[in-house]
């Protein structure tokens, strides 16, 4: 039951986390320490301190979602539009996998 609540919290706050983290980057891939730190910090706050799960979610996202798509998801959320249906499942899968005990 606790894992289910954590999963719901991750999915419900995914937009807030993306909005807080998809900023400019100096890394060729786009993902760098600044983006990682911002993501983990925002995620840890919204998940009641589940830092290890947040790090796992970030690592999953960086392996499955290009930074351009990550930024596009952020932009869509900020503009109140739906996230690309090809990207949203990947982001959700990363949240689900990281919420597992």
N, C-alpha and C positions, 0 to 999 in steps of 0.2 A: 504494500500500500504506500509506503514512504517513497519508493522508487517511482510509483505512478504519479504522486504529487510533485516530485522533482521534475519528472518529464513534462508534466503540464506547465510547470513554472518556466521551464526552458523554452517550450514552444510558445507560450504566451508572451515571453519577454524577448524572443529572438529579434523582433523588430527594434526594440530599445537597444539591445546589445549591438546590432549592426549599425544603428544610427549613431551610437556613441563611439564606434571604432573605425568605420570605413573612411579614414581620412587620407590625406596625401602621404606618399611614401617615397623614400629615396632609393629603395631597393629595386633592382631590375624586375623582380617578380611582383613587386608591390607589397608583399608581406615582409615586414621587418620587425625589429624588437619594439618599436614604438606602437605599431598596430597590435602586436601580440600583447603587450602590457596593457593597452587600453581595453582590448577585448576581454582579457582575463580579469581585469579589475571590474569592468562593468558587469560581466557575467557573475563574478563572485558576489557582488553586491545583490544582484537580482535572484541569486540562487541560495541565499542564506549561508554563504561561506563555503560553497563546494568548489574550492579552487582547483583541486585535482581534476574534477569532472570538467571544469571550464578549460583547463589546459588541454585535456583530451579532445574536447569539442573543437578548439582552435586548430589543433594538429590535424584533425579529420578534415576540417574545412579547407585548410591550406593544401591538402592533398587531393581534394575532390573538386574544389571550386576555384576558378581562375580569379585573380584579384580584380580584373575588369568586371567579372560577373558579381563578385562580392560588392564592389562599389555600385554597380547597377541596382542590386537588391537594396542597398542602402538608399539610393536616390529614389527608388520606387516607394519605399516606406516613408521617406520624408515628404514625398509629394502625395501621399495617400492613395497610391496606386498599388495594384497587386504585384507581388514579386513574380518574375518570370516562372511559369509553371515547370520549366526544365530545371531551374535552380532551387526552387523552394523545397522539393523533396530531398535534395542533397543536404541542404541546411538542416532540415528536420531529421534526417537520418543521423547526422552527426550529433545532434542534440540527444536523440534517443540512445545512441550507442554510448555516449559519455555519461548518461544518467544511470546506466546499469551498474549495479554494485560490483 
